[in-house]
Amino acid sequence: MTAGALFLIFVALATLTAGQILLKLALADDGPSKGMTKRRRVWIFAAGIFGMTISFFVNLGLLQKLDLSQVFPFQGLSVLVVTLLASFFLKEKLTLPLIVGTLLITAGVMLVSAN
């Protein structure tokens, strides 16, 4: 795998997770979103959609150049990254069941992709 492919995988993962965090921020009524104006929510929502769209098209490009078995393991990391970023930016609580579930999902995706 080339450095360019790794960079694009990072871009796809970053834009996907940023999009998910932004959508959650725009749609939530509590935490950091409390008191946010409707106009600001619309812009954050649009930014979330834009981030996820970029991720989609970068992933399509990656799948044209690489095997699914090379791209898929990095998609499994998105669960872990989203959980950590939600805790940091959205002030969501990391409970033990959430941590265990996140680690199990990530490990499961890695095991499946190893075959």
N, C-alpha and C positions, 0 to 999 in steps of 0.2 A: 504494500500500500504506500502510495506516494505522500509526500508532505502536503501537497495540494489537496488530496482526497481527505486527509486527516483534518485539514483546516475547514473544508466544506462540511465534514461531519460535525465539527465543533460549531460551525455557524448554524447548521440545522438544529442541533441540540439547544443552542443558546436561544435561537428565535422561537423554537417551540415552547421552551420553558418560560421565556419572557412573555410570550403571548398568553399562556395559561395564567400566569400571575396577574397580568394586566386585566384579563377578562374577569378574574375573581375580584380584583380590586374595584373594577367598574360596577360589578353587580352586587357587591356586598353593601349592607347598610350599617355595619359596625366596624370596629377597629379603625384602621387608618382611613377608611372611606367615610366615616361619620362626618356629616356636615358638608359633604362635597356637593358642589353645584351640579345641576343636571347637564349643563354644557361641558363641564370638565369630565363628567362620567362618560359622555358621548365620545369625547376625544380619546380618553383612555380605552374605551371599548373598541374604537376604530384602530387604535395602535395595537391592541391585542389581536384583532382580526388580521391586521397587516403582518404582524410577527408570525402568526401561524400560517399565513399564506406563503410567506417567504420560506418558511421551513418546509412546507409541502413541495414547492417547486425545486428547492435545493435537494430534497430527498429524491424526487423524480430524476433529477440529473445524476445523482449518485447511483441510483439503481440502473441507469443506462450504462454506467462505466464499471460498476463493481457488482459482485455477487451479493445477493440478499444476505447470505451468511456472514458477509463482512460488515454490512451496514446495520443489521438487526441488533447485534449486541449493544451498540451505542444507543439505540432507541430504548433499550431496557434501562439504561442509566437515567432516562428522563424522569422516571418515577422517583428515584432517589434525589435528583437535583430539584425537582418541583417541591418535594417534601421539605428539603432544607431551605429553599428560598421562601416558601410560604411561612415557615417558622421565623425566618429573619425579617422579611419585608412586611408580611401581613400579621405578624405577631400571633400566629396560630400555635397552639400548645402541642408539643410532641409528647404524646402518651406512649407508654410501653407497647400497647397493642399496635399503634401506628408505626412505631419504629420496627417492631418485629415483622409486621406485614410488609413494610417497604423493603426490608432486607431480604425477606423470602421471595418477593416478586423479582427483585433485582438478581438474586442468586438463581432463581428458576429460569429467567431469561438467559443468563450466562450459561447455565447447564444445557439448556436446549440448543443454544447456538454453538456449543462446543462439539456437538455431534455432527 
